[in-house]
Amino acid sequence: MIEVKNVTKLFDGKPAISDISMQFREGQTNLIIGRSGSGKTVLLKCILGLHEADRGEILYDGRSFTRMRQKDRKEIRKEVGMVFQGGALFDSLTVEQNVRFPLDMFTLMGAREKAARVDFCLDHVNLTGAHRLFPSEISGGMQKRVAIARAIALNPRYLFCDEPNSGLDPETATLIDDLIQMLTREFGMTTIINTHDMNSVIQIGESILFIHKGEKCWEGTRHNILTSGNEVLDDFIFANKLYAQMRKEKNGSH
């Protein structure tokens, strides 16, 4: 579990996020949602240590990341997997080499052990046999799956995904959502997903934090988000044409 306690981050003396608290539980797909500029990326970067919070505390399974020395933070980061927006694969490396990269960088595994781990990860994202292909030779959805395989290569306790469905068609995006949720449950990871994709929210939002203008505006699950009664949240949700139609039909039924 990752716990955020009353976290505030200032830029030029003005709060980008203010007094946010949330528990992100293991084995669940935890989503941070909000409009562009709402502060969700700032919060994610604070949790990762890419920004230092000006106030508040961040804990990884009870370990205070905020108060740690850099040496100890490096140990935490070895337990973190990251799926970047766009995938961020190395174009000059094959699929196999991309997935093996963190193993080469951070482990003392032998060649056979690395090869077995790469096979295991690629099998889990349904890319068996794609080892020798380059990113330019595979689809966008396959590239995202390679990025996920790379993210789980070190068997992380914590998985962060930044807009994992960006640039994907709806069908492929659904496959990526299902894959992330399946891996989260199988490996018992604490997964945090930064997204504005309402289809992802409705499909895999087991725990949802909605941020508006830098403040926590609502928390809940996919089961009660459409009936939250929160006007700001409703405006965000129903900005999507599909969900706007759902609201129209819902209101018309009363």
C-alpha positions as CSV (number, residue, x, y, z in Angstrom):
1,M,0.0,0.0,0.0
2,I,1.1,3.6,-0.7
3,E,-0.3,6.2,1.6
4,V,-0.4,9.9,0.8
5,K,-1.0,12.2,3.9
6,N,-1.9,15.8,3.5
7,V,0.5,16.4,0.6
8,T,1.0,19.9,-0.7
9,K,3.3,21.0,-3.5
10,L,4.0,24.6,-4.3
11,F,5.4,26.2,-7.4
12,D,6.4,29.9,-7.1
13,G,4.5,30.0,-3.8
14,K,1.2,28.8,-5.3
15,P,-0.2,25.3,-4.6
16,A,-0.2,22.9,-7.6
17,I,-1.8,20.3,-5.2
18,S,-3.1,21.1,-1.7
19,D,-3.6,18.9,1.3
20,I,-4.3,15.7,-0.6
21,S,-4.7,12.4,1.4
22,M,-5.3,9.0,-0.1
23,Q,-4.6,5.3,0.4
24,F,-3.6,3.3,-2.7
25,R,-4.1,-0.4,-1.8
26,E,-2.2,-3.4,-3.1
27,G,-3.9,-5.8,-5.5
28,Q,-6.1,-3.0,-6.8
29,T,-6.1,-0.7,-9.8
30,N,-5.9,2.7,-8.2
31,L,-6.8,5.6,-10.5
32,I,-6.0,9.3,-10.3
33,I,-8.2,11.2,-12.6
34,G,-8.8,14.9,-13.4
35,R,-8.7,17.4,-16.2
36,S,-5.4,18.5,-17.7
37,G,-3.7,20.9,-15.3
38,S,-5.7,19.6,-12.3
39,G,-2.6,18.4,-10.5
40,K,-2.8,14.6,-11.0
41,T,0.7,14.5,-12.7
42,V,2.2,16.6,-9.9
43,L,0.8,14.2,-7.3
44,L,2.2,11.2,-9.2
45,K,5.6,12.8,-9.4
46,C,5.5,13.6,-5.7
47,I,4.8,9.9,-5.0
48,L,7.7,8.9,-7.2
49,G,10.0,11.5,-5.6
50,L,10.4,13.4,-8.9
51,H,9.0,16.4,-7.0
52,E,9.6,17.0,-3.3
53,A,6.3,17.7,-1.4
54,D,6.4,21.0,0.5
55,R,4.1,19.6,3.2
56,G,2.8,16.2,4.1
57,E,4.1,12.6,4.0
58,I,4.2,9.7,1.5
59,L,4.6,6.1,2.8
60,Y,5.4,2.9,1.0
61,D,4.0,0.1,3.1
62,G,4.6,2.1,6.2
63,R,8.0,3.3,5.2
64,S,8.2,7.1,5.1
65,F,9.5,8.0,1.6
66,T,9.4,11.6,2.6
67,R,11.9,11.3,5.4
68,M,14.2,8.8,3.7
69,R,17.8,9.4,2.7
70,Q,18.5,9.2,-1.0
71,K,20.3,5.9,-0.5
72,D,17.2,4.4,1.0
73,R,15.0,5.9,-1.7
74,K,17.1,4.1,-4.3
75,E,16.2,0.8,-2.6
76,I,12.5,1.7,-2.8
77,R,12.8,2.6,-6.5
78,K,14.1,-0.9,-7.2
79,E,10.7,-2.1,-6.2
80,V,8.9,0.2,-8.7
81,G,7.8,-0.5,-12.2
82,M,6.9,2.4,-14.6
83,V,4.8,2.4,-17.8
84,F,5.4,5.7,-19.4
85,Q,3.0,7.6,-21.7
86,G,3.8,6.5,-25.2
87,G,5.7,3.4,-24.0
88,A,9.1,5.0,-24.2
89,L,10.8,2.0,-25.7
90,F,14.3,2.1,-27.1
91,D,13.9,2.2,-30.9
92,S,17.3,0.7,-31.5
93,L,16.7,-2.3,-29.2
94,T,14.6,-5.4,-30.0
95,V,11.6,-6.3,-27.9
96,E,13.7,-8.8,-26.0
97,Q,16.5,-6.2,-25.4
98,N,13.9,-3.6,-24.2
99,V,12.5,-6.0,-21.6
100,R,15.9,-7.2,-20.5
101,F,17.2,-3.6,-20.1
102,P,16.3,-3.2,-16.4
103,L,17.7,-6.7,-15.7
104,D,21.0,-5.7,-17.2
105,M,21.0,-2.4,-15.3
106,F,19.9,-3.5,-11.9
107,T,20.6,-7.2,-11.4
108,L,23.5,-9.7,-11.3
109,M,21.4,-12.4,-13.1
110,G,23.2,-14.7,-15.5
111,A,22.3,-14.8,-19.2
112,R,20.1,-17.8,-18.8
113,E,18.2,-16.4,-15.9
114,K,17.6,-13.1,-17.7
115,A,16.4,-15.0,-20.8
116,A,14.0,-17.0,-18.7
117,R,12.7,-13.8,-17.0
118,V,12.2,-12.1,-20.4
119,D,10.3,-15.1,-21.7
120,F,8.1,-15.1,-18.5
121,C,7.3,-11.4,-18.9
122,L,6.5,-11.5,-22.6
123,D,4.4,-14.6,-22.1
124,H,2.3,-12.7,-19.5
125,V,1.6,-9.9,-21.9
126,N,0.8,-12.3,-24.7
127,L,3.8,-11.5,-26.8
128,T,5.5,-14.9,-27.1
129,G,7.6,-15.0,-30.2
130,A,8.1,-11.3,-30.6
131,H,11.6,-11.2,-29.1
132,R,13.5,-10.2,-32.2
133,L,11.2,-7.6,-33.5
134,F,11.9,-3.9,-33.2
135,P,9.4,-1.3,-31.9
136,S,8.9,0.1,-35.4
137,E,7.8,-3.4,-36.5
138,I,5.0,-3.8,-34.1
139,S,1.7,-2.0,-33.4
140,G,1.0,0.7,-30.8
141,G,-0.8,-1.8,-28.7
142,M,2.0,-4.3,-28.8
143,Q,4.5,-1.5,-27.9
144,K,2.4,-0.8,-24.8
145,R,2.5,-4.5,-23.9
146,V,6.3,-4.5,-24.3
147,A,6.4,-1.5,-22.0
148,I,4.3,-3.4,-19.4
149,A,6.5,-6.4,-19.7
150,R,9.6,-4.2,-19.1
151,A,7.9,-2.6,-16.1
152,I,7.3,-6.0,-14.4
153,A,10.7,-7.4,-15.3
154,L,12.1,-6.7,-11.8
155,N,9.0,-8.1,-10.2
156,P,8.0,-4.8,-8.6
157,R,5.8,-4.3,-5.6
158,Y,4.6,-1.0,-7.0
159,L,3.5,-0.2,-10.6
160,F,2.9,3.3,-11.9
161,C,1.2,3.9,-15.3
162,D,1.0,7.3,-16.9
163,E,-1.8,7.5,-19.4
164,P,-1.2,3.9,-20.6
165,N,-4.0,4.1,-23.2
166,S,-2.8,7.3,-24.8
167,G,-3.0,7.1,-28.6
168,L,-4.7,3.7,-28.7
169,D,-8.0,2.7,-30.3
170,P,-10.9,1.8,-27.8
171,E,-10.6,-2.0,-28.4
172,T,-6.8,-2.0,-27.8
173,A,-7.2,0.3,-24.8
174,T,-9.6,-2.2,-23.3
175,L,-7.1,-5.0,-23.7
176,I,-4.4,-2.9,-22.0
177,D,-6.7,-2.1,-19.1
178,D,-7.6,-5.8,-18.7
179,L,-3.9,-6.7,-18.8
180,I,-2.9,-4.2,-16.2
181,Q,-5.7,-5.3,-13.9
182,M,-4.8,-9.0,-14.4
183,L,-1.1,-8.4,-13.6
184,T,-2.0,-6.2,-10.6
185,R,-4.1,-9.0,-9.1
186,E,-1.7,-11.9,-10.0
187,F,1.4,-10.2,-8.5
188,G,-0.4,-8.4,-5.7
189,M,1.1,-5.0,-6.8
190,T,0.1,-1.6,-5.6
191,T,-0.8,-0.1,-9.0
192,I,-1.5,3.6,-9.6
193,I,-2.7,4.8,-12.9
194,N,-2.8,8.4,-14.0
195,T,-5.6,8.8,-16.6
196,H,-8.4,10.9,-18.0
197,D,-9.9,8.0,-20.0
198,M,-13.4,7.5,-18.7
199,N,-13.6,4.0,-20.3
200,S,-10.7,2.9,-18.1
201,V,-12.3,4.5,-15.1
202,I,-15.6,2.6,-15.6
203,Q,-13.8,-0.7,-16.5
204,I,-11.0,-1.0,-13.9
205,G,-11.5,1.8,-11.4
206,E,-11.4,-0.2,-8.2
207,S,-10.3,2.9,-6.3
208,I,-10.5,6.4,-7.8
209,L,-9.2,9.7,-6.7
210,F,-10.6,12.7,-8.5
211,I,-8.5,15.9,-8.3
212,H,-9.9,19.3,-9.3
213,K,-7.8,22.5,-9.3
214,G,-5.2,20.8,-7.1
215,E,-7.5,19.6,-4.5
216,K,-9.0,16.2,-3.7
217,C,-12.6,16.6,-4.9
218,W,-13.9,13.0,-4.6
219,E,-12.9,9.4,-3.9
220,G,-14.8,6.2,-4.6
221,T,-15.0,3.3,-7.1
222,R,-16.3,2.6,-10.5
223,H,-19.5,1.3,-9.0
224,N,-20.6,4.7,-7.5
225,I,-18.8,7.2,-9.7
226,L,-21.8,7.7,-12.0
227,T,-24.1,8.4,-9.1
228,S,-21.8,10.4,-6.9
229,G,-23.9,13.5,-6.8
230,N,-20.7,15.6,-7.1
231,E,-21.4,18.3,-9.6
232,V,-17.8,19.0,-10.5
233,L,-17.1,15.3,-11.0
234,D,-20.3,14.9,-13.1
235,D,-19.1,17.8,-15.3
236,F,-15.8,16.0,-15.8
237,I,-17.4,12.6,-16.5
238,F,-20.2,13.8,-18.8
239,A,-17.9,16.0,-20.9
240,N,-17.5,12.8,-22.9
241,K,-20.3,12.5,-25.4
242,L,-21.1,8.9,-24.6
243,Y,-21.5,9.6,-20.9
244,A,-23.4,12.8,-21.6
245,Q,-25.9,10.7,-23.4
246,M,-26.1,8.4,-20.4
247,R,-26.8,11.4,-18.2
248,K,-29.5,12.6,-20.5
249,E,-31.2,9.2,-20.6
250,K,-30.8,8.9,-16.8
251,N,-32.4,12.4,-16.2
252,G,-35.1,11.6,-18.7
253,S,-36.2,8.5,-16.9
254,H,-37.2,10.5,-13.8
